[in-house]
Amino acid sequence: MDYRVELETLYEISRILSGSLSVEQTVPYILRLLKKLMGFERVTLTLYDPSTDQIVVKATSSGGSPREGFRRGEGITGKVWKYGIPMVVPDISKEPEFLNKLWKRRNLKKKIAFIAVPIKHGGDVIGVLSADREVTGKDSLDDLTRFLNMVATLIGNVYSLERKVSEERRALESEKRALEVELRRVYENIKVEGIVGRSQAILEILDLIHRVAPTDATVLLRGESGVGKELFAKAIHFLSRRSGKPLITVNCAAIPENLLEAELFGYEKGAFTGAYTTKKGKFELANGGTVFLDEIGDMPPSLQVKILRVLQEKEIERIGGTRPIKVDVRIIAATNRDLERLMKEGRFREDLYYRLSVIPIFIPPLRERKEDIPVLVQHFLETFSKEYGKEVRVSPEVMNAFMEYDWPGNVRELRNVVERMVILDTDGILTEEELPPEIKGNAEREDQRIPSNSHKGKTIWDMEKAMIEEALRRTGYVIKEAAKVLGMTPRQVSYRIQKYGIRIRRRR
């Protein structure tokens, strides 16, 4: 036996098997390789089929796949499966137990040897690799059997790895489905009407709201203008035991200082010029319910002390009144101001700050939770499509522009933009031409980020693609590092890689 050819064949078989974890896909090539390089005339792979409790043909060197099978102990192949040891028939024409059922060999005048070896997985025989070959005096059946055993071991190892990967994949898919079900269950339990989002930040806030709402703890909502603080305040109220009572909102920045006190605490008849009747303030009107003090950072210091009294004593006093009035209200406050800086400047009471922020909740700006943009856009589209009687969808270019934009006005700005585009749309598809100038201009600036030494004859997009490819080459195709070189975010670089069809070369 030519050992050089044997080694070459084993190398090629190992290379083929290492290229895929699918035994049934790679083995036909291996069987044809055995026929070509090692001179085997007919090579067959059989594997166990639990549905029939037989080993059945999975691949042959001819490329066909006969549907024959063997029961345990049936013929030479069945015996190898049953006992797990190689069997050799030196001359199949003289072997009564050789069934000749697979290939129906008609010319048995030549001396043809048949070799069958077991394929094992974890100690169990899961198949048989068999081959026959015309033998001469130069051939050693022991060497041929040993060689086929090595091939069977390689196949068995790949089969074992394939089964292990498949089991792990099934386990991961099962775990993923379970997590998705659990996530849906959790989200169904914590979702709040009007609050849309799938980001981790929003889910955590919703979970906190569900835990805080049943209590009477004072809540301080913080975040930039437009993030939806009032929506979260409503959620806390309507999830609380006070939901059947009023929720009254007071914008502390919108009401002049001389009127704000009267709005909050009311006044007695004759308390000042024009006070012809007694009027209840917001705290009395909200008795049993909730008062939402929006923009409390703009409340005058003279009124802050009175709010502190409400929190501490649960009582108010009308303007011009002489007796305290007990009130049962929960206070939720909100601000986009830096209260810590206002305290240092003496413009916000420290004691009020600590009484308000029993439960502080920070709502991040939209630019920090951009994964919420697609679901918000879809929510607004459904809302305005129904309101204006239109069926409208967003083009991928518009969604990309939305994702690139920083939304200084946050969710309020996004809502207004979608509403305006839906109103002005004429063909049912929101396109780049319909974007507001500030968003369109931002998208164009992103698309035209090019080197200063422009190359004659190339478009902006050609130069951008070349710039990204060069940055990727310089950084070993690490997107995060390339983004730093380009002054972009990794997400922006990934988008352009997909846009221009740039191939990412994996480091060896």
N, C-alpha and C positions, 0 to 999 in steps of 0.2 A: 504494500500500500504506500502511495506517495504521501509522506507526511507533510511536505510543503503544500500540496493541494489541500490536504486535510485542514491545516492551519489557516490557509487562505479562506476556505469555505466557512470555517468556524468564525473567523473575523467578520466576513460578510453577513453571516447570520446574526451575529451579535449587533452589528451596525443596523441591520434592518429592524430587529426587535427593539432596539433602543429608540428608534424613531417613532414608535407608537405603542400605546398600551392596549391596543385591540388585537388580540390573538387572531381572531377570525379574519381580520383585514391583512395582517402581515404574513401569516403562515402560508398562503398560496404562493407568495413570492419565494419563500424559503424552500417549499417543496420543489418548485421548478429549478431553484438553485442546486438542490441536491441531485436532481436529475441531470443537470447540465455539467456540474463540476465533478460529481462523485460517481456518475454512471449508473445511478439507480434508475430502473425502468419505470416502476410504478411506486409512487409514494402517497400515503394516505394518512390523514389525521382524523381520529375519531374522538369525540368528547361525550361525556355523560349528559344525557337528557333526562331530567327528573320526571318530565311529563309522560315518558314512555318506559322509564326505568331501564333504558338501554344506552349503550354507547353508539352514537350515530355519526355518520361521515359528515365532517365540517369542511374539509378541503382535500383536494387531490392535485397531483402534479399535472394532470391534464387540464385543469381549470374547471372541470365539471364537478358536480356535487351529487352523487347518487344518494337516494334516500334510504339506503340500506342501513340496518342496525344489527347489533349483536346483543344477545342476552348474556348475562353473566355466566361464564364457563362454556359458551357456545363457540366451537371452533378454536383455532389458535388465538385469534384476537380476543375472543371472550375469555379464554383461559388467562391470558396476560392481564386482562382487566381484573379477573377474579383473584389471582394469586400475587399480582404485583411484581412479577419477575420477567426478564426478557426470555423470549423463546425463539429458537432458530430452526427452520426447516431447510436442511442442506439441499434437498431436491424435492420440490413440491409434487412432482409426478409420482413420487413413491410414498407420499404421506397421506394416509386415509382420512386423517382429521382435518386436512386442509380443505376448506369448503369451496374455494374458488367462486364465492358469491358476488364479489365486488366488480372484478374486471372481466369475468367469464373468459379466462385465457383458453384459447383453442389450440395453440401450438405449444405443446408441452414436451416436444422432442429434445429441446435444449435443456441443459441442466440449470434450472433457475432456483436460486435460494430465496427463502422468505424470512425476513427478520422483523420481529415485533417487540417493541420496548414500551414499558409503562410511562405515562406522564403523571407525575405526582403533585399534589397540592396539600401541604400541611400533613404529610404522612398518608393521605388517602389517594388512591388511584382514580384520577378523573378523566383519563383518556388513554389512547394507545397511538403511538407513531409506528407505522409499519411501512416496509419497503421490500421490493424484490429486485433481484439483479442476477444476470447471467454470470456464473462464476467459472473461473479457470483455475489452473493449478497455482497461479501466482497470488490469488486472492486469499486473504485470511478472514474467515467468518467471525473470528473473535475480535479482530480489529474493526471490522465493519459494525459489529454489534456495539463495541465500546464507543465508536464514533456516534452512532445513532442515539446511544444513551446520553451522550453529552448534549446532543441537539435537543433531545427530549427534556433534559434538565433545564436548558435555557428556556424552552417553551413553557415548562412548568413554572419557572421563576417569574416569567412575564405574566403568565396566567394568574399566579398568586398575587402579584402586584396589581394587576387589573382588577381582580376581585376586591382587593383591599381598598383601592382607590374608589371603586364603585360603591362599596359599602360606606366609605367615609363620605362620598358625595351624597348618597341617599340619606345618611345621618344628618349631614349639613343642610340638605334641602328640607328634611323633616323639621330640623331645628329652626330653619328660616321660616317655614310655614307656621310653626308654632309661635315664633316671635311676632310674625306679621299678624296672626290672629290675636295675640296678646296685646300688640300695639293698637290694633283696631278696637279691641275691647277697652283698653285704657283710654284711647282717644274718645270713644263713644261715651265713656263715663265722665270725661273731664271737658269735653267740648262745650263751648258756650255760644249761644246764638249771637251772630254778629262778629265774633272773633275768629278770623281765618288765619291759619298758619300751620306749618308742619315742622318748623325749625325746632331744634332742641330748646332754644331759649323760650319760645312761646309755649311749648309743652310743659316746661318747668314752671312757667308763670301760671298756666292754667291749673296745674296740680297744686300750687301754693294757694291760689284763689279758692279752690275747693276745700282746702284745709282751714283757711282763714274765715271764709264766709259765714259758717255757722256760729262764730263767736261774735262778740261786740267790740273786738279790738279795733283801735283806730289804725287806719291804713294811710300811708303816704305814698302816692304814685309819683314816680319821677321819670323824666324822659323828655326828649326834645319835642317841640311843637309839631303836632301832626301824627304822633305815633299811636294815637287812639286811647289816651288816658281815660276819657269819659266812658268809652266802651267797657273798659276794665272795671271802672267804678260801678257801672250798671250791672255788670256780671256779679260783682260782690254782693250788691243789694239784692238782686233777684234770686241768688242762691242762699240767701240768709232767711232767718225766721221772720225778718221784717218785710219780706217781699210783698205782703198784702197791704202794707202801709206806704205812704208817699216817699218817693225819691225826689228831692228838690235840689236843683243845681244852681249854684251862685258863682258867677264869674267875677272874681274879686278885682280883676284888672279892667273890666268893662264898665263898672259902676263908679261914678265919682265918689270921692271920699265922704262928702257931706250927705250923700244919699245911701251909702252902703250900710251905715249903722242902722238906719231906719228899715232897710230891706231885711237885714238879718234879725233885728230884735223887735221891730214894730214900734209903735208910739201910742201915747194916750191922747185923747181929745184935748186940744188946747196946748199941747206940748210946745208948739212953735207956730208961727204964722202959716196958715193954710192947713193946719191939722184940725179939720172940722169934725172928724170922727176918730174913734179908736181903731187902730189897724194892727192886726197880728203880723209878726215878722216870720221869716222863713223857718226859724227854729220851732216856733209854736205850730205852724202849719204842717211841719214834718213830724210832729210828735208821734212816737212809736215807729217812725221810719228812719230815713237816712238823709243827711245833708252832705252834698258833695261840694266842697269848696275848691273850685278850680282856680289855678294861678294864685295860690295862697301866698306865694313869694312876693306878690305885689300889694298885699294887704297893708294898710297904714299901721304903724306901731301902736297908735292910740286904740285901734280895734283888736289888736293881737291879744292884749291883756284880757279883753272881754271874752274872746274865744277860749282863752286859757281857763276862765271861770266856768264856761260851759263844760269843758272837759273835766275839770276837777270837782265842781259842785253840782253839775247837772241842773243848772238854773240860769235864767236870764232875767233881765230887767228892761222893760220897755223904756223908750225915751219919754221922760216926763213922769214915769211911774215911780211909786214909792215902795212897792213890795216885790220880792223876788217871785218868779214863776218857775216851777219845776218843769223840766222837759226831759223826755226820754228819747234821745236821738243818738244815732251813731254818726260819727264824723269820718268821712273819707276826704282827704285833701290831695291836691295834685299841683305840681309845679315843674316848669322847665328852667327855673332859676337855680343858681349856685347858692343854696341856703347857707352853706358853711362860710362862704365869703361874705354874705349879707350879715351873718352873725358877727364876724370879725369887724365889720364896718358899723355895727350897732343898729342895723336896719331890720333885723329879725331877732326876736326874743329867743334866747337859748332854751329857757324852760318850755316855751311853746314848741320849739323844734323837737325836743325829746318826748313831749306828750303826743305829738302828731306821728312821729316815726316809730311807733310801737312795732308795726309791721311795715318796713320799707320795701317797696317793689320797684325795681328799675326796669323800664321797658326799653330795650335797645332800639336804636334807629334802624330803619329799613336797610341801609347800606351795610350793616353788620349781620344781617340775616337774609341775604339775597335769595336763599332757597325758598323763602315765602313769596317771592314776587310772582312766579307762575301761578300758584294757587290763588293769590289775591287777584291777579288779572282775570283768571277764569271766573272767580266769584263776581267781580265787577261786571264782566261781560254778560253773565247770566242775568244779573240784576238789571242792567241797562237795556239789554236786548228785550227783556220782558216789558220794561217800562216804556220803551220807545217803539215796540212792535217790530224789532229787526232781528234777523239772524246774522250775527257777526262773529268772525273768527280773526285771530291774530296771525300775521305772517311770521315765519321764523326770523326774518330780518328785524321786525319790530320787537319781537321778544328778546333778541340779542341786544338791541339798543336799550331796552328796559333793563336788562341785566348789567349793561355797562355803565348806566347812569347812576349817580350817587344819591339821588332823591333827597335834596336838602329839606323839602317839605314833607318827607316821609309818606306814610300811607295816605294821608289826605291829598297830597299832590298826585300820587299814583291814581287815586280814585277820580280826581278831577280830570286828569289827562285821558283816562279811559272813557269817561263820560263824554268829554268833548269830541274824541275821535269817533265814538259810536254815533253821536248826533250828526257829525259832518260826513260820515261815510256814505258812499253811494253804491258800492258794489259788493258789500258783504265781507270784504277782506280789508283789515287794517294794514296799510303798507307804510313804507318809510316816508313816502311823500306827505302822509297825513300827520307825521310826528310834529310836535311843537318845535319851534326853532332851537330852543336850548338843548333838547334831547337829540335832535337831528345834528346840531353842530357838534355835540359831544361825540356822537357816533362817527362823524366825519373826521374829527380830530384823532380818534382812536385808529381809524382806518388809514390815515395819512401819516402815521408816525414813521418817518423814513430818515435815513442818514443825511447829513448835511451835504455830502459830496454826491449829489444825484448823478446817475449815469444816463448819458444821452441815449435816446432810443428805447428806454425801458419805461413801462408804466409804473405808477405808484405801487400797484399790487405786486409787480415783478420785483421791485426793490424791497418791498416789505418781506416778501417770501425769502429773498436772498439774505436779508438781514437776520431773519429768524433762523434760517438754516445755518448761517455762520455762527450765531450765538449758541446754537445747539451743538455744533461741532466743537466749539471752544470749551464747552462745559461738559463734554462727554455725554451729550444727549440727556442731561438731567434738567427737566423742565423748570424746576424751582430755581436752579442756578442760572439758567438761561433767562428767566424772567427778571432776575436781579440785574443782569447785564443790560437787558433791553429797557429797564425801567418800567416794566409791566407787572401785572399780577400773574401767578401761575395759571389762573383760569383764563385770562386774556390770551396767553401764549397757547394754551391747549385749544382754545377756540380757533385760533389762526392755523394751528397745525392741521386741524380737521378741515378748515376752510380751504387750505391750499393743497391738501393731500400730501403733506410732508411725511416721509417715512422716518420713523424713529429707529435708529440702529441700536440694538441692545449691546451693552458692554460685555465683552467675553470675560 
